[in-house]
Amino acid sequence: MRFLVVEDTQDVAEAIRDRFVRGGHVIDIVGHVADAEQLSAFNMYDLVILDVNLPDGSGFDLLRRLRLAKNTVPVLVLTARLAVDDKISALDIGADDYMVKPFDLGELEARVRAIIRRRAGGNQSFLEAGNLTFDMVERRTLVAGEERELTRREQMLLEIFLTNSGRVLEKEDLLVRLFGLNGDSNPNAVEVYVGRLRRKIEGSDLDIRTLRGLGYQARLTVRPDS
């Protein structure tokens, strides 16, 4: 999945990035409100990790503008501000969760998974589509109980499709989610990975459709024998 980390302390931002990259995610880092606002306006993120005290303004103001613009991207506020009133304000504005620094990276990762599960309509550590199950913690894929071996990027792609079931995803958006803003790849790579994923989950109830001129759409299939 693709996350935006808005954090002006470099070592904190890099620690978060390294943790989530190991989990198979793509991370963009910015340290200013203006940069975060620009990126969030023109890119589709699965989650934003947002500091509050930034050099050019408040993360609360950024969050407020995102919600006023009807941008529903999940936001986890990560800040050194301990006051209960700050937490109440963040949640009222539209934050999905609130963590106080210093923090544990394992807890941060767990909270992010919880937000993603809630947005996908689940309450467990896995995502499902009929007979297909993807475990977000163990990074395991099962089809009718049989484990299928996926590469890191194939796992990323499957997770994107499962958390965006029914939505049309443009090829360019998938490219950036898989490889990042500065990724050395081209749109043909998306076709290659989609083809590989389809083969590896063959027999599953997840149908990944190619919509010419639009992109891809993953939907739950209803099999005649079900």
KEGULO-285220 format. One record per residue (C-alpha): y, x, z; residue in three letters. Coordinates in steps of 0.001 Angstrom, whole numbers, plus 500000, padded with zeros to 6 digits. Layout:
BEGIN
YXZALA...
//
This chain:
BEGIN
500000500000500000MET503616501055499637ARG505863501411502693PHE509532502291503078LEU510361504417506138VAL514048504261507094VAL514413507110509580GLU517041509876509756ASP515073512200512062THR513126514306509593GLN510179515319511763ASP509613511714512883VAL509761510449509295ALA507370513146508092GLU504901512470510910ALA504833508785509966ILE504458509632506291ARG501595512063506876ASP499731509573509072ARG499902506750506551PHE499259508927503505VAL495960509960505127ARG495181506241505356GLY495645505823501608GLY499214504537501450HIS502294505564499462VAL505400506260501552ILE509071506454500529ASP511476507970503077ILE515247507479503347VAL517648508299506158GLY520604506039505383HIS521214502288505261VAL522726502473501776ALA519681504214500313ASP517317501772502009ALA519287498816500702GLU519205500155497163GLN515475500895497188LEU514533497573498760SER516602495693496191ALA514814497205493197PHE511305497891494524ASN508532495786496004MET507397497134499371TYR504522495936501501ASP506315496899504709LEU509486498572506025VAL509522500763509141ILE513155500647510255LEU515151502782512661ASP518264501177514164VAL520780503981514733ASN521395505457511290LEU524205507777510104PRO525954505164507958ASP525292501987509938GLY522876499845511897SER519340498990510922GLY519993495540512391PHE522680494967509752ASP520279496045507018LEU517614493679508348LEU520120490828508495ARG521180491399504871ARG517555491553503719LEU516836488173505262ARG520057486620503945LEU518989487793500488ALA515647485961500999LYS513769489261501034ASN510655488533503104THR509256492076503230VAL507648492672506650PRO509840494846508887VAL508755496825511931LEU511736498054513938VAL511157501506515450LEU513943502633517759THR514868504415520981ALA516823501364522164ARG515049499988525220LEU517186496944526041ALA515358493625525955VAL518416492079524280ASP518011494496521355ASP514382493440520926LYS515326489763521090ILE518075490304518520SER515746492119516122ALA513075489422516319LEU515641486642515938ASP517133488317512863ILE513705488475511256GLY511798491570512392ALA508019491206512460ASP507535493658515323ASP509490496048517561TYR508414499439518918MET510293501801521200VAL510403505600520814LYS508674507779521811PRO505637506132520265PHE501993506802519499ASP501124507067515807LEU497802505322516383GLY499555502327517932GLU502079502274515093LEU499247502224512572GLU497505499394514440ALA500701497337514598ARG501225497816510859VAL497684496607510174ARG498322493568512368ALA501483492687510435ILE499672493030507118ILE496802490864508354ARG499192488144509490ARG500994488182506159ARG497658487948504340ALA496592485015506515GLY493916486894508467GLY493426487871512082ASN490749490534511825GLN490766494174510741SER489514493274507285PHE490575491408504156LEU488219489052502350GLU487806487346498999ALA484589485354498966GLY481700487811499162ASN484023490835499062LEU485200492427502308THR487584495349502731PHE487784496951506184ASP491334498271506633MET490371500492509573VAL487173502080508255GLU488341501889504603ARG484972500410503606ARG484309497931500797THR481369495517500871LEU480193493149498133VAL477652490619499403ALA476902493020502254GLY476368496007499944GLU478734498953500390GLU480632500114497327ARG482093503637497247GLU485753503632496238LEU488153506535495867THR491374506567497908ARG493487505133495073ARG490847502522494240GLU490991501443497883GLN494785501282497668MET494587499147494536LEU492030496781496054LEU494148496383499192GLU497193495564497039ILE495284492893495121PHE493788491351498258LEU497125491115500067THR498824489688496965ASN496124487253495866SER497385484873493200GLY500595486820492563ARG501334488427489210VAL501849492170489728LEU503628494163487038GLU502020497358485805LYS505143499381486621GLU505132498075490197ASP501472498998490641LEU502209502453489229LEU504857503126491862VAL502719501687494661ARG499827503949493708LEU501707507155492948PHE505129506825494615GLY508612507117493155LEU508091510716492119ASN504466510406491108GLY503393512423488088ASP501628509676486163SER502189506951483556ASN501385503241483162PRO498105504036481407ASN496822505359484741ALA497059501826486155VAL494793500528483397GLU492299503284484152VAL492200502518487883TYR492000498754487351VAL489066499300484988GLY487304501536487506ARG487878499071490326LEU486520496165488295ARG483321498094487597ARG482845499146491199LYS483261495618492604ILE481203493982489884GLU479415490930491249GLY482189490171493729SER484173486948493955ASP487459488744493229LEU488551488294489625ASP491229490757488453ILE492836489322485346ARG494975491110482784THR497963488976481783LEU499324490469478587ARG503007491298478799GLY503090490398482485LEU500651492554484441GLY497645491733486609TYR496586488861488833GLN493723488861491345ALA492166485502492195ARG489135484226494059LEU486530482978491608THR484353479933492130VAL480866480709490897ARG478660477976489403PRO475881478695491916ASP478226478565494958SER
//
